[in-house]
Amino acid sequence: MTGADQWQDGVLAGPGGAMTDEVGVITGPLTLRTTATADGLVRFDVQYEDADEWYTLTGSPRPHHGAPAALHTAALAAIRRGGPAEAPTPGSA
């Protein structure tokens, strides 16, 4: 991997929403952006759909152990479940 790989998808947060470091729980239609960097970490950021501000999903960044796309998929599933959702661990992907 060179530079950073990135995935971005819309997701409807389940009951309890997604936990962020900056503002606590956010709910409703969200956008998840997952960025994997060359140093082996993956960062998860969320925003309200069509908003300008991005927030860090609690628990981010995490090591990705070669499977950043799988962690993006796991993060989408976690946000859909709600809870409040936090960044997935590599074993949860």
C-alpha positions, 0 to 999 in steps of 0.5 A: 500500500502506498499513501492511504487507501480510503473507503466511504459509505452512507449508513443509518445508525441503529438505536444508540448511534455511533460514539465519537470522541468529540461530541459523544453519540451521533445518530441518524443518517451518517457517512463513515470514512475509513482511511488506511495508512502505510503505517498499518493503522486504520482511522474511522471518521463519521459525519452527519450525512451531507455535513461538513464536520467529521468526528472520530469514531471512538477507538480509532485509529486501530491496527488493521493487520492487512484487512482495512476493507474488512474493518470498514465493513465491520464498522458499517455493521457496528454502526447499523447495530448502534449500541453506541458503536465504536471502532471495530477491532481487527478480530471483529472483521 
